[in-house]
Amino acid sequence: MDKKQGLLLVNLGTPNAATSDAITKYLTEFLLDKHVVDLPKLFWYPILNYLVIPKRVPYIIRHYQKIWINDASPLLYYSRLLCDKLQCHLPNMQCELAMTYGEPNLQSKLNKLRSCEKITVLPLFPQYSTTTLAVFDKIQQIIATDTIIDNIDTIRDYADHPSYINALYWQIKHAFYDHGQPEVLV
């Protein structure tokens, strides 16, 4: 019997709760990544811990608490929704969602896909950027320490793929229908 194909959607990341501890943990992981802040850690770490985190967390927590949806950040909520819809449309694939930073993490979701013959990693960033590179670097780190997971393909970008452009076109058409056509579309 053929094993399922795996599809791993990867988004940027989010705190797992609208709490000071969760936001601090997330921001620390995110802002210590060399793809996000390209400064020597010896220099950056004190700035992060004594200036950035203490100033940003109280500000962020108030805003997160206002927009949290069903015990999840909007990014996690809508990313899960996308993953669930893809699972319905792709019943022969095992679809999982991971975040580059925070939870659900890449390692745990790759472990869930371990039995798949092939895993396709799809960063949810249409154009290639440092956020995509961060995903690929973390995947490579996992592969380097876990030789069992070696059946991974990646999708680098898709901003110019006809299906993606068509999906954007229809989203815009529906928005025009629902809200009227604006004078200018950027």
N, C-alpha and C positions, 0 to 999 in steps of 0.2 A: 504494500500500500504506500502510495506517495505521501510524503509529509507535506503539510501546508507550507505555503509561501508566507513569509512574514513581512509586514509593512510597519516600520517604526517612524511615526511622525515626531518631529522634534521642534519644539518652540523654545523661545529664549529662556524663560523661567519666571518664577513668582514665589513669594513667600507662601508657606503652607497654611498660614493663619494671619489674621489682622492683629497680631500681637507684637509687642516690642521685641521679644526674643526671636520670633520667627522672622521678622523683618530684618533684624540685626544679622541673623545667620545668613539669610539670603543675600543681603547687600554686601556682606563680607566676602562670600564666595564669588559673587558677581564682580565686585570691584577689585578683587585680588587676581583676576584672570589677566594675563599679559595681553590678551586681545582687546580688553576693555580699557585698561590703564597701563600704558607702556612706560612705567617708571620702575627703578630698582626697588624691590620690596623693602630693603633696609630703610630707604627714604620714605616710601609710600605708606608702609604699615602704620607708623605712628600718626601720620596725618589722617589716615582712614579711621583709626581707632579713637583718636582724641579730638578730632575736629569734625570729620564728615559724618560718621555714625551718630554721635551725640546730637548733632544739629538736624540731620535729615530724618531720623527715626520718628521723633515726636510729630513732625510735620506730615510724614508719609502715613503714619498710623491713623490719623484723623481722616485723611482722604480715603484710605483703603476701607475703613469701617463704613463709610458712606456708600461705597460702590460694590461691596462684597455681595455675591450672588450664591445662594444655597451653600454656604460654608466654603466658598471658593472665590478666588480673584476672578475678575472677568476674563482674563487671558486663559486661565485654567478651565473655567466653566465652558467657554466657547471652543477651546481646543478639544476638550472631551466630547462636546457635542459633534464636532467635525469628525473625530475618530469614530464615534458611535455610528454616525451616518455612513461613513466609508465602510465600516464593518458590515452594515446592512446591504450595501451595494456590492461588496466584494466578499461573498460568503466563503469562498475558497481560500481566502487569506486570513491570517491572524493579524489584526490591526492593534497596535499599541501606541500610546502617547508617552513621550518623555520630555523632560525639560533639560536644557543645557546646564542651567543653574537651578538648584532647589529640587523639589519633588513634583512628580515622580522622576527619579534620576535615571540616567542612561544605563548604568550597570544593571539595575533591577529589571528594567524593561527588556534589555538584551537577554538577560537570563530567562525571562518568560518566553522569549522567541527561540531559545536554544534548540528546541527540537525541530525547528523549521529547516527545510532543505536550503533555502536561500532567504536572506533578510535584505530588504531594500530600505535604506535610510533616506527619508525625505525631510530635510530641514524646511520649515514652513516660511522660508524667506525666498521670494521669487527670484531675486537677483543675487548673484554671488557677492558675499561681503565678508568682513571679519567675523560676523556672527555665524556664518556658514563654516568658516575656517575653524572657529572654536568647537563646533560640533564635530567636525572631522578629526581634529586633534584629540578630543576626548575619546572618540571611537578608537583611534589608533592606540591610545594609552591602554584602553580596555583590552584590545586584541593582543597587545604586547604582553600582558600579564595573564591572559586567559586564552590559551592556544586552542581550546575547544570551539570558541566562536571565531570562525574564519570564513564564513560564507556570506560576506556582507558586500552589497553593492550600494553605492551612494548616488543620489541625484544632486548634482552640483548647483544647477539653477534651472529655471523654467519660465522666466519672465517673457521670453519671446516665443514660447510654445503656442501654437494655434488654439489648443483647447483652453489654455489659461486666458489668452486674449479674448476668446469667445465667451468665457465665463464672466470676465469683467464687463464685456459689452452688454450681456444680458442683465447683469446687476445694475448697470447704469440705466438701461432701458426701463427696468422695473421701478427704479427710483424716480425717473422722469414721470412715469405713469402715476405713481403714488403721490408725488410731491410737486409735479410740474417741472417744466424744463427751465433750467437757469439761463441767465444771459450768457454766462461763460462757464465752461467746464475745464477744470485744470486737472 
